[in-house]
Amino acid sequence: MRDALVELLDKVDIAVAESRGVLEASRLDEAAHVAAETRLRLSYPESIVLIALAGGTGSGKSSLLNAIAGEEVALTGGVRPMTVKPLALVPAAARESLRGYLEAHGIEDLVDHDGPSWMCLIDLPDNDSVEVDHRLQVETLLPRVDLVVWVTDPEKYRDASLHRGFIRPLNVYQRQFLFVLNQIDRIEPEDVGPLVGDMTEALVEDGIGTPEVIPMAAQPTAGPPIGVESLLQRLDERRRIRQAVHRKLLTDLASVASHLVVTSSGARGVEFERRWGTGLEEAVGLAAAGKVAEAGHDLGSLVGIIAEEAQGETGDRLRDFAEEVPSLFHRCMSETALHPEERGPMSLRDRLRRRSRRLPETSLEQERLEAEANRVIGDPIRDLLAQRGRAHAAIADLALSVGHLERRDRN
């Protein structure tokens, strides 16, 4: 799938480039940022999977990290907040190949492990932290990892800050989610099953289709950790069967394509040539009849209506241009109307009237006025709409390609 993702990235680049000046710049910047992040992700070994441990204060994320590492590499405790910055547990052989990517995302504390060579485990700051910077770190990092293990405990597994603040808004990534109910040593064994069932029900309410909850005790009061091997096995199965890395990147690009389609309001046409041809012909006729102000006003109104239909940045630019149309039409008249002395015998009164109003008298003059108005007014509008059309085409091509790859991936 990697080659297909690279092709999608090229299509994102084209869609963003064609849409500059057509769609809102902030939306395009977001799309370009995701593309850059995806390229960065594809630059490190495909065999490595970035797994984030996310959860609230006291849920036992750091204890779980220590249990997997087989030694104490992260501080544990109930102080708010305990995990103050992200820490990565990395395969010793892949430290250098991962360092640049991790540091680019603010993860500077790296600890080697001798466990599975595919696993890079990140202990995130607590998602319910009282420190604003810590919460922002969590929100920034979550979409940039391959798998997320949400860690909670028997007391906080239905906490609103977890469900409403993180899981529900991020459920588009649910294929990359696993859930851990930690600290089961604190409850009676017969209560574990019902508690897992209730947590599963809460996750379904969040929009998680088939949530998988693993009961664990990473740091029991007595005896070795419980459930660590089960978690590692499920992570390994997710890695191999679900192709987590590429699926995650495909989800990101699908989100980009979806946002661009919504922002562009589809590829609706505005039938410019037909409407402009009729409008310009009527405006020239009005000018020939001496109704110059009405002619310029009508053309400006037509452009304003087209601007409303075009929407987006194109619509904004057309609305600004519509305000200039009346004066531009007058200028076209002054450039194309024949001087009175070139028309042959004419009364002094008619000469003065023609000179002051510059009315197109002959069919030749009207043709010249129409051609000049097409050049000065029509062509700039055509350029804006052509750019809009290219942007829509590039966005549609991206969306179709993403859809094709998603269907291929599901099959």
N, C-alpha and C positions, 0 to 999 in steps of 0.2 A: 504493500500500500504506500510505501514511502515515496516512490516515483510519482504516484497519483497525487499525493499531497503536495509535492513540489510543483506539479502542473497547476494545482489549484492556487498555490501562492502566486504564480505568475498571473493567473486570472484576477486575483485580488489586486495586484499591482496595476493591471490594466484598468480595472473598474475604478480604482481610486484616482488614477491619472485622468481618465476621461471625465470623471465626475467633478473635478476641481472647477469651481465657478458655477456648478449646476446644483450640487447638494451642499448642505451645511458643512462648513469646514471641520467642526468638532467631530461630526460623525465620521468623516473621512479619516481624520487623524486617529480615531479609535480603531478603525479597520486597519490602517497602516501599522499601528502599534501591535495589534494582534498578529499580523503577518510577520512583523519583525521578531516577535516573541516565538512564533512557530518555527521560523528559520533557526533561531538560536537553539530551540529545543531539539531540532533535527541535527544540530551540529555535534551533539555529544552522543556517546554510544547508545544504539537502539536497545542494547541488552539491559541497560539500566532503567529501573522504574523509580520515579520519585514518589514517595509515599508520605503524606502528611498525617501527623497525629494531631487532631483538633478536638477541643473540648473546653469545658469551663474549669474554674479554679477548684482544685481538690478532686478532680475526676480521676486522676492517676495517669495522666499522659506520660509524665516523666518517669514514673515507676514502670510503666509499660516499656518505655525506651530502654531503661536499665535492665529489665528482664530479658529483652531481646538481645541486648549487648552482652549480657552475662556479667556485667560489672556496673558500678555506679558512675555513669558519665553525665547525668543530669541531676540537679538538686531536686529534692522532693519535700513536700510539706504542705501546710494549709494556709501559709501567709499569702495575702492578696497583693500583687500577683506573684506567683512563684517562678514561672517561666517568663523571664523579662525580655529575652530575645531568642530568635529561632536558632536551634542547634541541629546539625546534620550528622547522622551516623552513616558513614560512607564505606563502600568496599575499599579495602586498603589499596588494591591494584588500580582503582579508578579515581583515586583522590585528585590527581592533577587534571584529568580530563573533565572532572565535574566542577573543579574549583571556580573557573571563570563564570559558569552559568549560575552557580549558587551565590557567588559574591555579587553578581549583577542584580540579584534579588535580595540583597541585604543579609545573606546568610554567610557569616564569616567564621563561625565556630564549627570546625569539622573534626569529627572523631572517627578514627578507623575502626572497622569491625572485621572479623574473620568469618562472618556468617555467610549467608547466600550472596553470591557475587553479583546478583541482579538488583539487590535492594539498597536504595538510599532512603533512609528514614529521617524525616524532619519533625522535630518537636516544636510546634508553633506556640506563640504566646497564648495565654488563656483568652478564649473568645468573649468572656464576660468580664474582662479586666477593667478595673477602674481607671487604668491609664489609657487615654485616648490613642496615643501612639501605638500601643500594643494591639488594640482592636483594629486600627488601620492596617497594621502589618498582616494580621490574619486575613482581612478582607482582600488585601492585595495579593497575597500568596496563594490563597485557595484555588483560584482559577488557573494557576500556573504549575500545578503538580499533576501527576498522572492518576494517583489513587488517593482517596481521603478515608482515613479511619477515624470516625467520630467516636470519641470516648466519653462515656458518661457513667453515672453511678446510680444506685437505687434511690437516692434522694432527689436527684436533679434530672432524671431521664425525660421528664416532661416539661423542663424549664422553657418558658416562652422565649427567652433570649436566644436559646439554641435553635428552636424550631422556627420561630417567626423571623429571627434575625439572620439565620444562615441556611439551614437545611431547605426550607421552603423556597426562598429566592434562588437557591442554587440547584434546584432539583432537575434542571436540564442536564446536569452532570451525574445523575443518579447511577448510571452504569459504572461509575468510578467510586461508588460509596460502599463502605462496609461500616458496620456499627458494633461497638463493643459496650456491653454492660459490665463495667468493672466493679471490683470490690464485692463480689457475690459472697465472700467469706463473712460479710457482716450480716447476712440474712440467713434464715433457715433454708436448708436444701430444698424442702418442698415448696418454698415460695419462689424459687428461681424461675421455674417454668411459667407460672402466671405473670411474673414481672416481665419476662421476655415477651410474652404474648401481648401485654399491655403496651410495651414500648413499640412493638411491631405495629400495633393498631394506630399509635400516635404518628408513626412514620408514614403509614398509608394515608392518613389525613393530610400529611404534608405533600402528598403527590408522589411518594416513592412507590413504584409499582410492586416490586417484590423485595422488600427490605430484608437484609440478612443480619441478624443480631447474634453476636457471639458472646456468651457469658464467660467472664474471666475474673481472676484475682491476681493482678500483677505483683502485688506486694502484700501477701496475706500476713496476718498476725503470727501465724505459725506454719511451718512447712514451706515447700518450694512453690513458685508461681503456678497458678492454675490456668490452663487454656492457651498458653503461649504457643505451643506446638500447633494447636488447632488454627490459631490466627495465621501463623506462618504458612500453613498448608493452604488456607483459603486465599491468602495473598498470592501464593505461587500459582494456584489454579486460575485466579483472575488474570495474572500476568500472561500465562500461556494460552488459556482458552479465550479470554476476552480481548486479547491484544490491546491492553489498556492504553499504552502510549499512543498508538496511532488513532485509536477510537477517540481518545481525549482531544487530540489535535483536530480530528475531523469534526467533533462537536463544536470546537472553537470556531472553525471556519464556516460551519453551517450557521452559527449564530451571527457571524459577520455578514454572510449573504442575506440572511433573513432581515437584519437591521437595515441593510442597504435597500432591499426591495421595499420595505415599509417606508423608509425615508424618501425614496424616489416616487412614492405614490403610484407605483405601477408604470406601465409604458403607454399610457393613454395619449392618443394623438389629438391635435387641436385643429386639424384640417386647415392649416394656414393658407395654403396657396389658393384654394377655392374662395375662402372668405376674404382674403386680401384682394384678390382680383376683382371681386364684386365691389368691395368697399372702395378701392382706389378708382374704379370706373365711375362710381357714383360721386366721389369727391371731386374728380376732374369735371364732371358734368355740372356740379354745383358751382365750382369756380368759374366755369365758362358763363354761368348765368348770373355772375356777380355776387354769389353767396360764399365769399372766400372764408370768412370766419367760421361759418357753419361747416364747410368742407373740412377745415383743419380740426375742428372739434370732433366731427364724426370719426375721422381717422384715428385720432387720439383715443376716443372711446373704444373703438374696435381693438386697438392694441391693448388697452386696459383689460378688456374682457378676456382676451387670449392670455394675458399675464395671469389672471385669476385661475384659469384652467391649467396653465403650465405648472404653477406652484413652485415651491422650493426657491433656490437661489435664482434660477432662470426666471421665475415669476417676479421676484423682487427687482431684477435688472430690467425686465420688460415694463414693470410699473413705472420705474424711473424714466425709462425711455419714452413711455406714453405721454408724459408731461411735456416732453420736448417736441412731440410730433406736430402740433399746430404751427409753431415757429419754423420748424424744418420745412413744412409744406409751403409756407409763405416764401421761404428762401428759394425753394425749387421753382416757384412761379417767377420770381425775379430773375432767375438764371435762364429760364427757357422762353419767356414771353418776348415776341419780336418787338423791336423799337418802332414807334409810330411812323417814323420817316421811311421805314422799309416796307410799309403797307400800301404805298401809293396815295392817290388823292383822298383826303379825309377832312371833314370840317374841323375848325379850331376847337370847337366844343368836344368833339369825339377824341381829338388828339390829347387834350388835357385829361379827359376821363380815363383813357387807356394808359396814359403815362402814370397817373396817380394810383391806379388800381391794378395795373399789370395783368389784365384779364386775358386768358388765352382765347384768341378770336377764331382761328382757323383749325381744321382738324389736324393739320401738321403741328400747330402749337400744342394742341391737346395731347398728341402722341408724344411730343417732346417732354411735356410736363409729366405725363404718366411714366415715361422712361426714367426721368430724373428722380421722381418720387420713389420709384422702385429701387434705384441705386442708393439714394440717401437714406430712405426710411426702410424699405422692404428688405434690402440685403443684410443690414445689421441684425434684423429680426431673424432672417433665415439662418444667419451664422449662430445665433444663440440657440435656436431650436435644433439646428443640426448637431451642436455640441450636446444638447440635452438628449437627442436621439442616440448618439454614440454612447453616452453614459448609460442610458437604459439598456441598450444592446449588450454592453459589457457586463452590466449587473445581471441581466437575464441569463447570459452565457455562464456566469459564475454560479448562479442559483441552480441552473439545470445541471451543471457539472457536479455540484455538491450533492444534489438529489440522486444523480446516477451513482455516485460513489457510495452514498448511504445505502441505497438499495442493494448494491453489489456486496456491501459489507454485511448486511442482514442475511443475505442468501449464502 
